[in-house]
Amino acid sequence: MSKPEVEIVVEDPNPPASDSPAVTSTRTVDVVAALLLLALAVLLGFDNWRTGMSWDSTGPQAGYFPFYLSAILAAACLFGIGKEFLARKQASETFVTRAQLRRVTQVFVPTLLFCAVTQWLGLYVASFLLVAGFMAFIGRIAAWKAVLTAFVFSLIMFVTFEIAFDVIMPKGPLEALFGH
């Protein structure tokens, strides 16, 4: 007896506006990403050329394979830039709208702050703040549920990493207060 497939659909209570203006096009993002990767390929190619990218009496030098990988990456980037240049007269799709970028920023900025704050407050306190903040402000979950969930999550992480596996993680003043 086969069960019918069940599809779970989660509706977004606040979807981004469909008439939101475009911030940038797909072509612009493709070209900028290709230029950044091309710059990286040139830098890596130069460094590996400087290290040595030929054969000597014992075989390939240290920069041989990385140099040619850099050359392949540079060629792929040039191909992508050329493809976008040839297609410049065609309309480009919208990469991100203002409403979509606002939603991405709501996640990116707190995550970036989490990475910075981890250095001073430690992983567990920073994780507590991140989880509680996401749940309360983005998820619109009751503050007490957000705080409780974040506390349990951070406690489980602490027990797992510090006690069970004895892994060295960034610690802050709170952990020092408890002797860890």
C-alpha positions as CSV (number, residue, x, y, z in Angstrom):
1,M,0.0,0.0,0.0
2,S,1.6,3.2,-1.1
3,K,1.3,6.4,0.8
4,P,0.5,9.6,-1.2
5,E,3.3,12.1,-1.1
6,V,2.7,14.9,1.3
7,E,3.9,18.3,0.4
8,I,4.6,20.7,3.1
9,V,4.0,24.3,2.1
10,V,5.1,27.2,4.3
11,E,3.6,30.5,3.3
12,D,5.7,33.6,4.0
13,P,3.6,35.9,6.1
14,N,5.5,39.0,4.8
15,P,6.7,38.2,1.3
16,P,8.8,40.8,-0.4
17,A,6.9,43.2,-2.6
18,S,6.7,42.2,-6.2
19,D,6.9,45.8,-7.4
20,S,10.1,46.6,-5.5
21,P,12.7,48.4,-7.7
22,A,15.7,46.5,-8.9
23,V,19.0,47.1,-7.1
24,T,21.2,45.4,-9.6
25,S,21.1,43.1,-12.6
26,T,22.4,39.6,-13.0
27,R,24.8,40.7,-15.6
28,T,26.4,43.3,-13.3
29,V,26.8,40.7,-10.5
30,D,28.3,38.2,-13.0
31,V,30.8,40.7,-14.3
32,V,31.8,41.9,-10.8
33,A,32.2,38.3,-9.5
34,A,34.3,37.4,-12.6
35,L,36.5,40.4,-12.2
36,L,37.1,39.6,-8.5
37,L,37.9,36.0,-9.3
38,L,40.2,37.2,-12.2
39,A,42.1,39.4,-9.8
40,L,42.5,36.4,-7.4
41,A,43.6,34.2,-10.3
42,V,46.2,36.8,-11.4
43,L,47.5,37.2,-7.8
44,L,47.7,33.4,-7.3
45,G,49.3,32.9,-10.7
46,F,51.9,35.5,-9.9
47,D,52.7,34.1,-6.5
48,N,53.0,30.6,-7.9
49,W,55.1,31.8,-10.8
50,R,57.4,33.5,-8.2
51,T,57.5,30.2,-6.2
52,G,58.4,28.2,-9.2
53,M,56.0,26.7,-11.7
54,S,58.3,24.6,-13.9
55,W,59.9,21.2,-13.7
56,D,63.2,20.6,-12.0
57,S,65.2,17.4,-11.5
58,T,62.8,16.0,-8.9
59,G,59.6,16.8,-10.8
60,P,57.2,19.7,-10.6
61,Q,58.1,22.7,-8.4
62,A,55.7,23.8,-5.7
63,G,53.9,26.3,-7.8
64,Y,53.4,24.1,-10.9
65,F,49.9,22.8,-10.4
66,P,48.5,25.9,-8.6
67,F,49.8,28.1,-11.4
68,Y,48.0,26.2,-14.0
69,L,44.8,26.1,-11.9
70,S,45.1,29.9,-11.7
71,A,45.5,30.1,-15.4
72,I,42.4,27.9,-15.9
73,L,40.4,30.1,-13.4
74,A,41.6,33.3,-15.3
75,A,40.5,31.8,-18.6
76,A,37.1,30.9,-17.2
77,C,36.7,34.4,-15.8
78,L,37.7,36.0,-19.2
79,F,35.2,33.7,-20.9
80,G,32.4,34.8,-18.5
81,I,33.2,38.4,-19.0
82,G,33.3,38.0,-22.8
83,K,30.0,36.2,-22.7
84,E,28.4,39.0,-20.8
85,F,30.0,41.6,-23.0
86,L,28.5,39.9,-26.1
87,A,25.1,39.7,-24.5
88,R,25.1,43.4,-23.3
89,K,22.4,44.4,-25.9
90,Q,19.9,41.9,-24.5
91,A,17.9,42.7,-21.4
92,S,19.4,41.5,-18.2
93,E,17.3,39.9,-15.4
94,T,17.0,41.5,-12.0
95,F,19.5,39.9,-9.6
96,V,18.0,41.4,-6.4
97,T,15.2,43.9,-5.6
98,R,15.3,46.4,-2.8
99,A,12.8,44.4,-0.7
100,Q,14.8,41.2,-1.2
101,L,18.1,43.0,-0.4
102,R,16.5,44.3,2.8
103,R,15.6,40.7,3.8
104,V,19.1,39.4,3.1
105,T,20.6,42.3,5.1
106,Q,18.4,41.4,8.0
107,V,20.2,38.1,8.2
108,F,23.7,39.1,6.9
109,V,24.3,42.0,9.3
110,P,23.5,40.1,12.5
111,T,25.6,37.2,11.3
112,L,28.5,39.5,10.6
113,L,28.1,41.0,14.1
114,F,28.0,37.5,15.5
115,C,31.4,36.8,14.0
116,A,32.9,40.0,15.4
117,V,31.2,39.7,18.9
118,T,32.4,36.1,19.2
119,Q,35.9,37.4,19.7
120,W,35.0,39.3,22.9
121,L,32.0,37.6,24.3
122,G,32.9,34.0,23.3
123,L,31.0,31.6,21.1
124,Y,28.3,30.6,23.5
125,V,27.1,34.1,24.6
126,A,27.3,35.3,21.0
127,S,25.3,32.3,19.9
128,F,22.7,33.0,22.6
129,L,22.4,36.6,21.3
130,L,22.2,35.5,17.7
131,V,19.6,32.8,18.2
132,A,17.4,34.9,20.5
133,G,17.7,37.9,18.2
134,F,16.7,36.0,15.1
135,M,13.8,34.3,16.8
136,A,12.5,37.5,18.4
137,F,13.0,40.1,15.7
138,I,13.0,38.1,12.5
139,G,10.8,35.2,13.5
140,R,8.5,37.3,15.6
141,I,8.5,34.6,18.3
142,A,7.6,35.5,21.8
143,A,10.6,36.9,23.7
144,W,10.4,34.2,26.5
145,K,10.4,31.4,23.9
146,A,13.3,33.0,22.1
147,V,15.4,33.4,25.2
148,L,14.6,29.9,26.5
149,T,15.4,28.3,23.1
150,A,18.7,30.3,22.8
151,F,19.7,29.4,26.3
152,V,19.0,25.6,25.8
153,F,20.8,25.8,22.4
154,S,23.9,27.5,23.9
155,L,23.9,25.1,26.9
156,I,23.8,22.1,24.6
157,M,26.6,23.6,22.5
158,F,28.7,24.2,25.6
159,V,28.1,20.7,27.0
160,T,28.9,19.1,23.6
161,F,32.0,21.1,22.8
162,E,33.5,21.9,26.2
163,I,32.6,18.9,28.2
164,A,31.9,15.9,25.9
165,F,34.5,16.5,23.2
166,D,36.9,19.0,25.0
167,V,37.2,21.2,21.9
168,I,38.8,24.6,22.4
169,M,36.3,27.2,21.4
170,P,36.4,31.0,21.7
171,K,35.4,31.9,25.3
172,G,34.5,35.2,26.8
173,P,34.2,36.7,30.3
174,L,31.1,34.7,31.2
175,E,32.9,31.4,30.7
176,A,35.9,32.7,32.6
177,L,33.5,33.6,35.5
178,F,32.4,30.0,35.7
179,G,36.0,28.7,35.5
180,H,36.2,27.6,31.8
